[in-house]
Amino acid sequence: MKQIFASLLIAACAFPASAIPTFDEVRKDFRPSDTQILSREGEVLQRLRQDASVRRGQWVPLADVSPALRQA
């Protein structure tokens, strides 16, 4: 019984570590939940929700995030 438990514990610890995606993989596979309609000049005219079940905004550089939010 102890051997089965030990082998299951080792397997449980080994598999999740390899399943965690890298930051670059997450960013590459990211799809926002809305589509932007742009003017000829590139200005946003409207945003249309493509997936109403989730809300995923655009990536924002850390430099653009408020220092108060980063410390929270």
Distance bins in CASP14 RR format, pairs under 12 A and 6 or more apart:
PFRMAT RR
TARGET T0000
AUTHOR 0000-0000-0000
RMODE 2
METHOD distances of the structure
MODEL  1
1 7 0 0 0 0 0 1 0 0 0 0 0
1 8 0 0 0 0 0 1 0 0 0 0 0
2 8 0 0 0 0 0 1 0 0 0 0 0
2 9 0 0 0 0 0 1 0 0 0 0 0
3 9 0 0 0 0 0 1 0 0 0 0 0
3 10 0 0 0 0 0 1 0 0 0 0 0
4 10 0 0 0 0 0 1 0 0 0 0 0
4 11 0 0 0 0 0 1 0 0 0 0 0
5 11 0 0 0 0 0 1 0 0 0 0 0
5 12 0 0 0 0 0 1 0 0 0 0 0
6 12 0 0 0 0 0 1 0 0 0 0 0
6 13 0 0 0 0 0 1 0 0 0 0 0
7 13 0 0 0 0 0 1 0 0 0 0 0
7 14 0 0 0 0 0 1 0 0 0 0 0
8 14 0 0 0 0 0 1 0 0 0 0 0
8 15 0 0 0 0 0 1 0 0 0 0 0
9 15 0 0 0 0 0 1 0 0 0 0 0
10 17 0 0 0 0 0 1 0 0 0 0 0
11 17 0 0 0 0 0 1 0 0 0 0 0
11 18 0 0 0 0 0 1 0 0 0 0 0
12 19 0 0 0 0 0 1 0 0 0 0 0
13 19 0 0 0 0 0 1 0 0 0 0 0
19 25 0 0 0 0 0 1 0 0 0 0 0
20 26 0 0 0 0 1 0 0 0 0 0 0
21 27 0 0 0 0 1 0 0 0 0 0 0
21 28 0 0 0 0 1 0 0 0 0 0 0
21 29 1 0 0 1 0 0 0 0 0 0 0
21 30 0 0 0 0 0 1 0 0 0 0 0
22 28 0 0 0 0 1 0 0 0 0 0 0
22 29 0 0 0 0 0 1 0 0 0 0 0
23 29 0 0 0 0 0 1 0 0 0 0 0
23 30 0 0 0 0 0 1 0 0 0 0 0
23 59 0 0 0 0 0 1 0 0 0 0 0
24 30 0 0 0 0 0 1 0 0 0 0 0
26 56 0 0 0 0 0 1 0 0 0 0 0
26 59 0 0 0 0 0 1 0 0 0 0 0
27 58 0 0 0 0 0 1 0 0 0 0 0
27 59 1 0 0 1 0 0 0 0 0 0 0
27 61 0 0 0 0 0 1 0 0 0 0 0
28 59 0 0 0 0 0 1 0 0 0 0 0
29 56 0 0 0 0 0 1 0 0 0 0 0
30 54 0 0 0 0 0 1 0 0 0 0 0
30 56 1 0 0 1 0 0 0 0 0 0 0
30 57 0 0 0 0 1 0 0 0 0 0 0
30 58 0 0 0 0 1 0 0 0 0 0 0
30 59 1 0 0 1 0 0 0 0 0 0 0
31 50 0 0 0 0 1 0 0 0 0 0 0
31 51 0 0 0 0 1 0 0 0 0 0 0
31 54 0 0 0 0 1 0 0 0 0 0 0
31 56 1 0 0 1 0 0 0 0 0 0 0
31 57 0 0 0 0 0 1 0 0 0 0 0
31 58 0 0 0 0 0 1 0 0 0 0 0
31 59 0 0 0 0 0 1 0 0 0 0 0
32 47 0 0 0 0 1 0 0 0 0 0 0
32 48 0 0 0 0 0 1 0 0 0 0 0
32 49 0 0 0 0 1 0 0 0 0 0 0
32 50 0 0 0 0 1 0 0 0 0 0 0
32 51 0 0 0 0 1 0 0 0 0 0 0
32 54 0 0 0 0 1 0 0 0 0 0 0
32 55 0 0 0 0 1 0 0 0 0 0 0
32 56 1 0 1 0 0 0 0 0 0 0 0
32 57 1 0 1 0 0 0 0 0 0 0 0
32 58 1 0 1 0 0 0 0 0 0 0 0
32 59 0 0 0 0 1 0 0 0 0 0 0
32 60 0 0 0 0 0 1 0 0 0 0 0
33 47 0 0 0 0 1 0 0 0 0 0 0
33 48 0 0 0 0 0 1 0 0 0 0 0
33 49 1 0 0 1 0 0 0 0 0 0 0
33 50 1 0 0 1 0 0 0 0 0 0 0
33 51 1 0 1 0 0 0 0 0 0 0 0
33 52 0 0 0 0 1 0 0 0 0 0 0
33 53 0 0 0 0 1 0 0 0 0 0 0
33 54 1 0 1 0 0 0 0 0 0 0 0
33 55 1 0 1 0 0 0 0 0 0 0 0
33 56 1 0 1 0 0 0 0 0 0 0 0
33 57 1 0 0 1 0 0 0 0 0 0 0
33 58 0 0 0 0 0 1 0 0 0 0 0
34 44 0 0 0 0 0 1 0 0 0 0 0
34 46 0 0 0 0 1 0 0 0 0 0 0
34 47 1 0 1 0 0 0 0 0 0 0 0
34 48 1 0 0 1 0 0 0 0 0 0 0
34 49 1 0 1 0 0 0 0 0 0 0 0
34 50 1 0 0 1 0 0 0 0 0 0 0
34 51 0 0 0 0 1 0 0 0 0 0 0
34 52 0 0 0 0 1 0 0 0 0 0 0
34 54 0 0 0 0 0 1 0 0 0 0 0
34 55 0 0 0 0 1 0 0 0 0 0 0
34 56 0 0 0 0 1 0 0 0 0 0 0
34 57 1 0 0 1 0 0 0 0 0 0 0
34 58 0 0 0 0 1 0 0 0 0 0 0
35 44 0 0 0 0 0 1 0 0 0 0 0
35 45 0 0 0 0 0 1 0 0 0 0 0
35 46 0 0 0 0 1 0 0 0 0 0 0
35 47 1 0 0 1 0 0 0 0 0 0 0
35 48 1 0 1 0 0 0 0 0 0 0 0
35 49 0 0 0 0 1 0 0 0 0 0 0
35 50 1 0 1 0 0 0 0 0 0 0 0
35 51 0 0 0 0 0 1 0 0 0 0 0
35 56 0 0 0 0 0 1 0 0 0 0 0
35 57 0 0 0 0 0 1 0 0 0 0 0
35 58 0 0 0 0 0 1 0 0 0 0 0
36 42 0 0 0 0 1 0 0 0 0 0 0
36 43 0 0 0 0 1 0 0 0 0 0 0
36 44 1 0 1 0 0 0 0 0 0 0 0
36 45 0 0 0 0 1 0 0 0 0 0 0
36 46 1 0 0 1 0 0 0 0 0 0 0
36 47 1 0 1 0 0 0 0 0 0 0 0
36 48 0 0 0 0 1 0 0 0 0 0 0
36 49 0 0 0 0 0 1 0 0 0 0 0
36 50 0 0 0 0 0 1 0 0 0 0 0
36 57 0 0 0 0 0 1 0 0 0 0 0
36 58 0 0 0 0 1 0 0 0 0 0 0
37 43 0 0 0 0 0 1 0 0 0 0 0
37 44 1 0 0 1 0 0 0 0 0 0 0
37 45 1 0 1 0 0 0 0 0 0 0 0
37 46 1 0 1 0 0 0 0 0 0 0 0
37 47 1 0 0 1 0 0 0 0 0 0 0
37 48 1 0 0 1 0 0 0 0 0 0 0
37 50 0 0 0 0 0 1 0 0 0 0 0
38 44 1 0 0 1 0 0 0 0 0 0 0
38 45 1 0 0 1 0 0 0 0 0 0 0
38 46 0 0 0 0 1 0 0 0 0 0 0
38 47 0 0 0 0 0 1 0 0 0 0 0
38 48 0 0 0 0 0 1 0 0 0 0 0
39 45 1 0 1 0 0 0 0 0 0 0 0
39 46 0 0 0 0 1 0 0 0 0 0 0
44 58 0 0 0 0 0 1 0 0 0 0 0
47 55 0 0 0 0 0 1 0 0 0 0 0
47 57 0 0 0 0 1 0 0 0 0 0 0
47 58 0 0 0 0 0 1 0 0 0 0 0
49 55 0 0 0 0 1 0 0 0 0 0 0
49 56 0 0 0 0 0 1 0 0 0 0 0
49 57 0 0 0 0 0 1 0 0 0 0 0
50 56 0 0 0 0 1 0 0 0 0 0 0
50 57 0 0 0 0 0 1 0 0 0 0 0
51 57 0 0 0 0 0 1 0 0 0 0 0
58 64 0 0 0 0 0 1 0 0 0 0 0
59 65 0 0 0 0 0 1 0 0 0 0 0
60 66 0 0 0 0 0 1 0 0 0 0 0
60 69 0 0 0 0 0 1 0 0 0 0 0
60 70 0 0 0 0 0 1 0 0 0 0 0
62 69 0 0 0 0 0 1 0 0 0 0 0
62 70 1 0 0 1 0 0 0 0 0 0 0
63 70 0 0 0 0 0 1 0 0 0 0 0
64 70 0 0 0 0 0 1 0 0 0 0 0
65 71 0 0 0 0 0 1 0 0 0 0 0
65 72 0 0 0 0 0 1 0 0 0 0 0
66 72 0 0 0 0 1 0 0 0 0 0 0
END
